[in-house]
Amino acid sequence: MGSSEVSIIPGLQTEEKAAVERRRLHVLKALKKLRIEADEAPVVAVLGSGGGLRAHIACLGVLSEMKEQGLLDAVTYLAGVSGSTWAISSLYTNDGDMEALEADLKHRFTRQEWDVAKSLQKTIQAARSENYSLTDFWAYMVISKQTRELPESHLSNMKKPVEEGTLPYPIFAAIDNDLQPSWQEARAPETWFEFTPHHAGFPALGAYVSITHFGSKFKKGRLVRTHPERDLTFLRGLWGSALGNTEVIREYIFDQLRNLTLKGLWRRAVANAKSTGCLIFARLLRLQESSQGEHPPPEDEGGEPEHTWLTEMLENWTRTSLEKQEQPHEDPERKGTLSNFMDFVKKTGICASKWEWGTTHNFLYKHGGIRDTIMSSRKHLHLVDAGLAINTPFPLVLSPTREVHLILSFDFSAGDPFETIRATADYCRRHKIPFPQVEKAELDLWSKAPASCYILKGETGPVVMHFPLFNIDACGGDIEAWSDTYDTFKLADTYTLDVVVLLLALAKKNVRENKKKILRELMNVAGLYYPKDSARSCCLA
């Protein structure tokens, strides 16, 4: 789908259909290695829920163990929201090498380093775009710190292994924030937005653009202005742009800014990258403190307000910068950098005041083929974390066009591990989509002491295997302690190597201990395509 036009086609896009067909051959080979016979490959989807850094690490553990057990090769689709998208995207940027990926994760959290200067430089660069929003700041200054990485590759770079069928077809979820009442009250399908290595768009509308043109300007279905493809760091920020309600996110952002300032990272950034304008932290801190005068500024060990030295440095540096700017022999490049910095300050302040996230050109603007006048009349879309609607990408793989037979749902929630099942069941009930029915009383009972695996089956629709991360089988009676250790809002600084390794091991154990159950369900769905008069075999050892 490299066309510069908007595609309005119901069903699977041509590139996805071809990739899935190629993947079927690899799935059949994988099933044969698992001693499961089938004439045609069943469609298996693995889903990862949100959960911030906890979901990122746990999802990597799941993918690593599935690869080790030969199960990942039998998967057709990989889909995720929020923190799981960080892990899933890493699988493709590392060409499916889980050993290298796991080693890199441990290395990053052993060194506990974050290149604040480079992150800030990328953020200032992003601010030069007309569609700069808090998502850019969040992606380059928060998520990059949490994950200790700043990937500059693109979704389109993932095409090769996907088109060859050597890796599952990935789907990354977001939702349209402008339609908030719809996804909060009715969980409307049209609010869901998906990204793949080939396309980006609204599956409920069958409306897509090439992933290379996501963010470009369209009118009446035609490309009118090209913008460079957004890098993976930005997309990870968009997919994981929410950790809770608005107030929690707001406080989290300012806490991050305060931490950057008070922990001395700001001083180091000044020393390493004065020309990039690291003073933004000081200015934003002062703005935040002045706007919330009821909260006293933090104090240092001597009892004086911590920002006193910051204010003084701010005034001195600003005065010095202005004096240098007036000098006749000032470096033009430095003047340009200062101008970019000031533009960054201004734009960030405006976005913060409007609380604007995920701004991008609406590729359906003035499109005659869309009956939804609200959709076609908006010049911009505002895309945010799909976890705000349903903290799992069930709606994207439950589409009848994808014909999924078995879903492995890995839930990395710190709270009720069945909230995603409740929300999905409600979504499916409202929109007449086949999904296993589970009674509320039964879910309530399960949530009090969750086991490691639940198998849900309905009269029609896919079989669902649901795997809570924190469960009595793996954690015993310490579920609450595990949940506290890996709280969603804990910063990456608290994730020491030991903490990371323990979480990886827990996620792997959940897969390993349930391998027999997974194989049994694979055998069952594979049986849909096996001749009735032939014997089937499955090694469950």
C-alpha positions as CSV (number, residue, x, y, z in Angstrom):
1,M,0.0,0.0,0.0
2,G,2.5,2.6,-1.2
3,S,-0.1,4.7,-2.9
4,S,-0.5,8.4,-2.1
5,E,-4.2,8.0,-2.0
6,V,-6.6,7.0,0.8
7,S,-7.8,3.4,0.6
8,I,-11.4,2.7,1.4
9,I,-11.6,-1.1,1.2
10,P,-13.6,-3.3,3.5
11,G,-11.8,-6.4,4.7
12,L,-8.0,-7.0,4.8
13,Q,-5.7,-4.8,2.9
14,T,-3.9,-6.4,0.0
15,E,-0.5,-6.4,1.7
16,E,-1.7,-7.9,4.9
17,K,-3.6,-10.6,3.1
18,A,-0.5,-11.6,1.1
19,A,1.7,-11.5,4.3
20,V,-0.8,-13.7,6.2
21,E,-1.0,-16.2,3.4
22,R,2.8,-16.4,3.3
23,R,2.8,-16.8,7.1
24,R,0.4,-19.8,6.9
25,L,3.2,-21.9,5.4
26,H,5.5,-21.2,8.3
27,V,2.7,-21.9,10.8
28,L,2.1,-25.3,9.2
29,K,5.8,-26.1,9.5
30,A,5.8,-25.0,13.2
31,L,2.7,-27.1,13.9
32,K,4.4,-30.1,12.4
33,K,7.4,-29.6,14.6
34,L,5.0,-29.6,17.6
35,R,3.6,-32.9,16.1
36,I,0.2,-31.3,15.3
37,E,-1.1,-32.2,11.8
38,A,-3.4,-29.9,9.8
39,D,-4.2,-29.4,6.1
40,E,-4.5,-25.7,6.6
41,A,-3.0,-23.4,9.3
42,P,-5.4,-22.1,11.9
43,V,-5.2,-18.4,12.6
44,V,-3.7,-17.8,16.1
45,A,-3.3,-14.3,17.7
46,V,-1.2,-13.4,20.7
47,L,-2.4,-10.3,22.5
48,G,-0.5,-8.2,25.1
49,S,-2.2,-5.8,27.4
50,G,-1.0,-2.4,28.7
51,G,0.8,-1.8,31.9
52,G,3.7,0.5,31.3
53,L,7.2,-0.8,31.9
54,R,5.9,-3.8,33.6
55,A,4.0,-4.8,30.5
56,H,7.0,-4.1,28.3
57,I,9.3,-6.4,30.3
58,A,6.7,-9.1,30.9
59,C,5.7,-9.2,27.3
60,L,9.3,-9.6,26.3
61,G,9.4,-12.6,28.7
62,V,6.3,-14.1,27.1
63,L,7.6,-13.7,23.6
64,S,11.0,-15.1,24.6
65,E,9.6,-18.2,26.2
66,M,7.1,-18.8,23.3
67,K,10.1,-18.7,20.9
68,E,12.0,-21.1,23.1
69,Q,9.1,-23.5,23.2
70,G,8.5,-23.4,19.5
71,L,5.1,-21.7,20.0
72,L,5.8,-18.3,18.5
73,D,6.3,-19.8,15.1
74,A,2.7,-21.0,15.2
75,V,1.3,-17.5,15.7
76,T,-0.2,-15.5,12.8
77,Y,-0.9,-12.2,14.5
78,L,0.9,-10.3,17.3
79,A,-1.1,-7.4,18.7
80,G,-0.7,-5.0,21.7
81,V,-1.6,-1.8,23.4
82,S,0.5,0.5,25.5
83,G,3.5,-1.1,27.2
84,S,3.2,-4.3,25.2
85,T,3.7,-2.4,21.9
86,W,7.2,-1.5,23.1
87,A,8.1,-5.1,23.5
88,I,6.4,-6.3,20.3
89,S,8.0,-3.6,18.2
90,S,11.4,-4.6,19.6
91,L,10.9,-8.1,18.3
92,Y,10.9,-6.7,14.8
93,T,13.7,-4.2,15.2
94,N,15.8,-7.2,16.4
95,D,14.7,-9.5,13.5
96,G,13.1,-11.9,15.9
97,D,16.3,-12.6,17.8
98,M,14.9,-13.0,21.3
99,E,18.2,-13.9,22.9
100,A,19.8,-10.7,21.7
101,L,16.7,-8.7,22.6
102,E,16.7,-10.1,26.2
103,A,20.5,-9.5,26.5
104,D,20.0,-5.9,25.4
105,L,17.2,-5.4,27.9
106,K,19.4,-6.6,30.7
107,H,22.3,-4.5,29.5
108,R,20.2,-1.3,29.4
109,F,18.9,-1.8,32.9
110,T,22.3,-2.8,34.3
111,R,23.8,0.5,33.1
112,Q,20.8,2.6,34.1
113,E,21.7,5.3,31.6
114,W,19.6,7.7,29.7
115,D,20.9,10.1,27.0
116,V,18.9,13.1,28.1
117,A,20.7,15.4,25.7
118,K,19.8,13.3,22.7
119,S,16.2,12.9,23.9
120,L,15.9,16.7,24.3
121,Q,17.4,17.3,20.9
122,K,14.8,15.0,19.3
123,T,12.0,16.7,21.2
124,I,13.1,20.2,20.1
125,Q,13.4,18.9,16.5
126,A,9.8,17.5,16.8
127,A,8.6,20.9,18.0
128,R,9.4,22.3,14.6
129,S,6.5,20.3,13.2
130,E,3.1,22.0,12.9
131,N,1.5,19.0,14.6
132,Y,3.7,19.0,17.7
133,S,1.8,17.8,20.8
134,L,2.5,16.5,24.3
135,T,2.8,13.0,22.7
136,D,6.2,14.2,21.2
137,F,7.4,15.3,24.6
138,W,6.1,12.2,26.3
139,A,7.7,9.9,23.6
140,Y,11.2,11.5,23.6
141,M,11.4,12.6,27.2
142,V,9.4,10.1,29.2
143,I,9.1,6.8,27.4
144,S,12.7,6.9,26.2
145,K,13.8,7.3,29.8
146,Q,11.5,4.4,30.9
147,T,12.8,2.0,28.3
148,R,16.3,3.4,28.1
149,E,16.2,3.4,24.3
150,L,15.5,5.9,21.5
151,P,14.8,3.8,18.4
152,E,14.9,5.8,15.2
153,S,13.7,3.0,12.9
154,H,10.2,3.0,11.3
155,L,7.3,0.7,11.1
156,S,7.8,0.3,7.3
157,N,11.3,-1.2,8.1
158,M,9.4,-4.2,9.5
159,K,8.0,-5.2,6.1
160,K,10.6,-7.7,5.0
161,P,10.2,-10.4,7.7
162,V,6.5,-9.9,7.7
163,E,6.1,-10.2,3.9
164,E,8.3,-13.2,3.9
165,G,6.2,-14.7,6.7
166,T,9.1,-15.4,9.0
167,L,7.5,-13.4,11.8
168,P,3.8,-12.9,12.8
169,Y,1.9,-10.0,11.4
170,P,2.0,-7.2,14.0
171,I,-0.9,-4.8,14.9
172,F,-0.5,-1.8,17.2
173,A,-3.5,-0.2,18.7
174,A,-4.6,3.4,19.4
175,I,-7.9,5.2,19.8
176,D,-9.4,8.4,18.5
177,N,-9.5,10.7,21.5
178,D,-11.9,13.2,19.8
179,L,-14.5,10.5,20.0
180,Q,-14.0,10.0,23.7
181,P,-17.7,9.7,24.7
182,S,-18.1,6.9,22.1
183,W,-15.3,4.7,23.5
184,Q,-16.1,5.5,27.1
185,E,-19.8,4.8,27.0
186,A,-20.5,2.6,24.0
187,R,-17.0,1.3,23.2
188,A,-17.7,2.1,19.5
189,P,-15.7,0.2,16.9
190,E,-15.1,3.3,14.8
191,T,-12.9,4.8,17.6
192,W,-10.2,2.1,17.2
193,F,-7.2,3.0,15.1
194,E,-4.5,0.5,14.0
195,F,-0.9,0.5,12.8
196,T,0.8,-2.2,10.9
197,P,4.1,-2.3,8.8
198,H,1.9,-1.5,5.8
199,H,-1.0,0.8,6.8
200,A,-2.5,3.0,9.4
201,G,-6.2,3.7,9.8
202,F,-9.7,2.9,11.0
203,P,-10.6,-0.8,10.5
204,A,-14.3,-0.3,11.2
205,L,-14.4,2.2,8.3
206,G,-12.1,0.2,6.1
207,A,-10.2,3.5,5.7
208,Y,-6.4,3.5,5.6
209,V,-3.3,5.2,4.3
210,S,0.2,3.8,3.7
211,I,2.2,3.8,6.9
212,T,4.8,5.9,5.2
213,H,2.2,8.6,4.7
214,F,0.8,8.5,8.2
215,G,1.1,12.1,9.4
216,S,1.1,13.6,5.9
217,K,-1.6,16.0,4.8
218,F,-4.6,14.7,2.7
219,K,-7.6,16.4,1.3
220,K,-10.5,14.7,-0.6
221,G,-8.6,11.4,-0.5
222,R,-5.5,12.8,-2.2
223,L,-2.0,13.6,-0.7
224,V,-1.4,17.3,-0.7
225,R,1.7,17.6,1.5
226,T,4.2,14.9,2.4
227,H,5.7,14.6,5.9
228,P,8.5,12.2,6.9
229,E,7.3,8.9,8.4
230,R,7.3,9.2,12.2
231,D,9.9,7.1,13.9
232,L,9.3,4.3,16.3
233,T,10.1,6.4,19.4
234,F,7.2,8.7,18.6
235,L,4.8,5.8,17.8
236,R,5.7,4.1,21.1
237,G,4.9,7.3,22.8
238,L,1.5,7.5,21.0
239,W,0.6,3.9,21.7
240,G,1.6,4.3,25.3
241,S,0.5,7.8,25.9
242,A,-1.6,7.2,29.0
243,L,-1.1,5.7,32.4
244,G,-4.5,6.5,33.8
245,N,-6.8,9.5,34.0
246,T,-5.9,13.0,33.0
247,E,-4.9,14.2,36.4
248,V,-2.7,11.2,37.0
249,I,-0.9,11.7,33.7
250,R,-0.5,15.4,34.3
251,E,1.0,14.9,37.7
252,Y,3.2,12.1,36.3
253,I,4.6,14.4,33.6
254,F,5.4,17.2,36.0
255,D,6.9,14.6,38.4
256,Q,9.2,13.5,35.6
257,L,10.2,17.1,34.9
258,R,10.8,17.7,38.6
259,N,12.9,14.5,38.8
260,L,15.0,15.5,35.8
261,T,15.7,18.8,37.5
262,L,16.2,17.8,41.1
263,K,18.2,14.7,40.5
264,G,20.9,16.6,38.7
265,L,20.2,15.3,35.2
266,W,19.4,18.8,34.2
267,R,22.9,20.0,35.3
268,R,24.5,17.2,33.3
269,A,22.3,18.1,30.3
270,V,23.4,21.7,30.6
271,A,27.0,20.7,30.5
272,N,26.6,18.3,27.6
273,A,24.1,20.2,25.4
274,K,23.8,23.9,26.3
275,S,23.2,24.7,22.7
276,T,20.0,22.6,22.6
277,G,18.3,24.6,25.3
278,C,18.0,22.3,28.3
279,L,16.6,25.2,30.2
280,I,13.1,24.0,29.2
281,F,13.1,21.9,32.4
282,A,13.6,24.9,34.6
283,R,11.1,27.0,32.8
284,L,8.4,24.3,32.8
285,L,9.1,23.7,36.5
286,R,8.6,27.3,37.4
287,L,5.4,27.5,35.3
288,Q,4.0,24.4,37.0
289,E,4.8,25.7,40.5
290,S,3.4,29.1,39.8
291,S,0.2,27.6,38.4
292,Q,-0.2,25.4,41.5
293,G,0.7,27.9,44.1
294,E,-1.1,25.8,46.8
295,H,1.7,23.2,46.5
296,P,5.0,24.4,48.1
297,P,8.1,23.7,46.1
298,P,10.3,20.8,47.3
299,E,13.0,21.6,49.7
300,D,16.6,20.4,49.7
301,E,18.4,18.9,52.7
302,G,19.1,22.4,54.1
303,G,15.5,23.3,54.2
304,E,15.6,25.9,51.4
305,P,13.4,25.6,48.4
306,E,15.1,23.3,45.9
307,H,14.3,25.6,42.9
308,T,16.2,28.6,44.3
309,W,19.5,27.7,42.6
310,L,17.5,26.9,39.5
311,T,15.8,30.3,39.4
312,E,19.2,32.0,39.8
313,M,20.8,29.9,37.1
314,L,17.8,30.5,34.8
315,E,18.1,34.3,35.2
316,N,21.9,34.3,34.7
317,W,21.9,31.9,31.7
318,T,19.0,33.7,30.0
319,R,20.7,37.1,30.5
320,T,24.0,35.6,29.1
321,S,22.2,34.1,26.2
322,L,20.5,37.3,25.2
323,E,23.8,39.3,25.5
324,K,25.5,36.8,23.2
325,Q,22.6,36.9,20.8
326,E,23.2,40.7,20.4
327,Q,26.9,40.3,19.6
328,P,27.6,41.0,15.9
329,H,29.8,37.9,15.5
330,E,27.4,35.4,17.1
331,D,27.4,32.0,15.4
332,P,24.2,31.9,13.1
333,E,23.8,28.2,14.0
334,R,23.6,29.1,17.7
335,K,21.0,31.8,17.0
336,G,18.9,29.2,15.1
337,T,19.3,26.7,18.0
338,L,18.1,29.3,20.5
339,S,15.2,30.1,18.2
340,N,14.2,26.5,18.0
341,F,14.5,26.2,21.7
342,M,12.2,29.1,22.3
343,D,9.7,27.7,19.8
344,F,9.8,24.4,21.7
345,V,9.1,26.3,25.0
346,K,6.2,28.1,23.5
347,K,4.6,25.1,21.8
348,T,5.0,22.9,24.9
349,G,3.3,25.5,27.0
350,I,0.4,25.8,24.5
351,C,0.0,22.1,24.3
352,A,0.1,21.8,28.1
353,S,-2.6,24.5,28.5
354,K,-4.9,22.8,26.0
355,W,-3.8,19.3,27.1
356,E,-3.3,18.3,23.5
357,W,-2.1,14.8,22.6
358,G,-1.5,12.8,19.5
359,T,-2.2,15.5,16.9
360,T,-1.9,14.4,13.3
361,H,-3.5,15.3,10.0
362,N,-6.8,13.6,9.3
363,F,-6.3,11.7,6.1
364,L,-10.1,11.5,5.8
365,Y,-10.6,15.3,5.7
366,K,-13.2,16.2,3.0
367,H,-13.2,12.6,1.8
368,G,-16.3,12.1,-0.3
369,G,-16.4,8.3,0.4
370,I,-17.0,8.7,4.1
371,R,-20.6,9.2,5.2
372,D,-19.6,10.1,8.7
373,T,-19.6,14.0,8.5
374,I,-17.9,14.4,11.8
375,M,-15.0,12.2,10.6
376,S,-14.6,13.9,7.3
377,S,-14.9,17.5,8.7
378,R,-12.0,17.3,11.1
379,K,-8.7,18.6,9.9
380,H,-6.8,16.8,12.6
381,L,-7.0,13.5,14.6
382,H,-5.9,13.1,18.2
383,L,-4.8,9.6,18.8
384,V,-4.0,8.2,22.2
385,D,-3.4,5.0,24.2
386,A,-6.0,2.4,23.4
387,G,-5.8,1.2,27.0
388,L,-8.1,4.1,27.9
389,A,-10.9,2.3,26.1
390,I,-10.0,-1.4,26.6
391,N,-6.6,-2.3,27.9
392,T,-6.1,-5.0,25.3
393,P,-6.4,-5.1,21.4
394,F,-9.2,-7.7,21.3
395,P,-11.4,-5.4,19.1
396,L,-8.7,-5.4,16.4
397,V,-8.3,-9.2,16.1
398,L,-12.0,-10.1,16.7
399,S,-12.8,-8.6,13.2
400,P,-14.4,-11.3,11.1
401,T,-12.1,-10.4,8.3
402,R,-9.1,-11.7,10.3
403,E,-10.8,-15.1,11.0
404,V,-8.9,-15.7,14.2
405,H,-9.5,-19.2,15.7
406,L,-7.4,-19.0,18.9
407,I,-6.5,-16.0,21.0
408,L,-3.7,-16.1,23.6
409,S,-4.4,-13.1,25.8
410,F,-1.6,-12.1,28.1
411,D,-2.8,-9.7,30.8
412,F,-0.1,-7.6,32.5
413,S,-2.5,-5.6,34.6
414,A,-1.6,-4.7,38.2
415,G,-5.2,-4.6,39.2
416,D,-8.1,-6.9,38.2
417,P,-6.7,-9.2,35.5
418,F,-10.2,-9.9,34.2
419,E,-11.1,-6.2,33.6
420,T,-10.0,-6.7,30.0
421,I,-12.3,-9.7,29.6
422,R,-15.2,-7.8,31.2
423,A,-14.7,-4.8,28.9
424,T,-14.3,-7.0,25.8
425,A,-17.4,-9.0,26.6
426,D,-19.3,-5.8,26.9
427,Y,-17.9,-4.5,23.6
428,C,-18.8,-7.7,21.8
429,R,-22.3,-7.8,23.4
430,R,-23.0,-4.3,22.2
431,H,-21.9,-4.9,18.7
432,K,-23.0,-8.5,18.2
433,I,-19.5,-10.0,17.9
434,P,-19.0,-13.6,18.9
435,F,-17.1,-13.9,22.2
436,P,-17.2,-16.4,25.1
437,Q,-19.8,-15.6,27.7
438,V,-18.5,-15.5,31.3
439,E,-20.8,-14.7,34.2
440,K,-19.8,-11.7,36.3
441,A,-20.0,-13.7,39.5
442,E,-17.5,-16.2,38.1
443,L,-15.1,-13.4,37.0
444,D,-15.4,-11.8,40.5
445,L,-14.5,-15.2,42.0
446,W,-11.5,-15.7,39.7
447,S,-10.2,-12.2,40.4
448,K,-9.8,-12.9,44.1
449,A,-7.2,-15.6,43.5
450,P,-6.4,-15.8,39.8
451,A,-4.9,-18.9,38.3
452,S,-2.2,-18.8,35.6
453,C,-4.6,-19.8,32.7
454,Y,-8.3,-19.7,31.8
455,I,-9.8,-21.2,28.7
456,L,-12.9,-19.5,27.5
457,K,-15.1,-21.0,24.8
458,G,-18.4,-20.0,23.1
459,E,-20.7,-21.6,20.7
460,T,-19.1,-19.5,17.9
461,G,-16.1,-17.3,17.6
462,P,-12.5,-17.9,18.7
463,V,-11.3,-19.8,21.7
464,V,-9.7,-17.5,24.2
465,M,-6.9,-18.4,26.5
466,H,-6.4,-15.8,29.2
467,F,-3.1,-15.6,31.2
468,P,-2.9,-13.2,34.2
469,L,0.7,-12.2,35.0
470,F,0.3,-12.2,38.7
471,N,-1.4,-15.5,39.7
472,I,-1.5,-17.9,42.6
473,D,0.3,-20.6,40.6
474,A,3.4,-18.5,40.1
475,C,3.2,-16.0,42.9
476,G,1.5,-18.1,45.6
477,G,0.0,-15.8,48.3
478,D,2.3,-12.9,47.3
479,I,0.3,-11.4,44.5
480,E,-0.1,-8.1,46.2
481,A,3.6,-7.9,46.9
482,W,4.4,-8.6,43.3
483,S,1.9,-6.0,42.2
484,D,3.4,-3.4,44.5
485,T,6.9,-4.1,43.3
486,Y,5.9,-3.6,39.7
487,D,3.5,-0.7,40.1
488,T,2.5,1.0,36.9
489,F,3.7,4.4,38.0
490,K,7.1,3.3,39.2
491,L,10.0,4.9,37.4
492,A,12.6,3.0,35.5
493,D,15.2,4.0,38.2
494,T,13.5,1.4,40.5
495,Y,13.9,-1.3,37.9
496,T,17.3,-2.8,38.9
497,L,18.7,-5.8,37.0
498,D,17.4,-8.2,39.7
499,V,13.9,-6.7,39.4
500,V,13.9,-7.0,35.7
501,V,15.2,-10.6,35.7
502,L,12.5,-11.7,38.2
503,L,9.7,-10.3,36.1
504,L,11.1,-11.9,33.0
505,A,11.3,-15.2,34.8
506,L,7.7,-14.9,36.1
507,A,6.4,-14.2,32.6
508,K,8.3,-17.1,31.1
509,K,7.0,-19.4,33.8
510,N,3.4,-18.6,32.9
511,V,4.1,-19.7,29.4
512,R,6.2,-22.8,30.2
513,E,3.8,-24.1,32.9
514,N,0.8,-23.8,30.4
515,K,2.5,-25.3,27.3
516,K,0.4,-28.4,27.4
517,K,-2.8,-26.5,27.6
518,I,-1.7,-24.3,24.7
519,L,-0.7,-27.3,22.6
520,R,-4.1,-28.9,23.3
521,E,-6.0,-25.9,22.1
522,L,-3.7,-25.6,19.1
523,M,-4.5,-29.2,18.3
524,N,-8.2,-28.5,18.7
525,V,-8.3,-25.6,16.3
526,A,-6.0,-27.3,13.9
527,G,-8.5,-30.2,13.8
528,L,-10.9,-27.8,12.1
529,Y,-8.9,-28.4,8.9
530,Y,-7.8,-32.0,9.4
531,P,-9.6,-34.8,7.5
532,K,-12.2,-36.4,9.7
533,D,-11.2,-39.9,8.7
534,S,-7.6,-39.5,9.6
535,A,-5.8,-39.8,12.9
536,R,-4.5,-36.8,14.7
537,S,-1.5,-36.7,17.0
538,C,-0.2,-34.1,19.5
539,C,2.7,-34.5,21.8
540,L,1.7,-32.9,25.1
541,A,5.0,-33.8,26.9
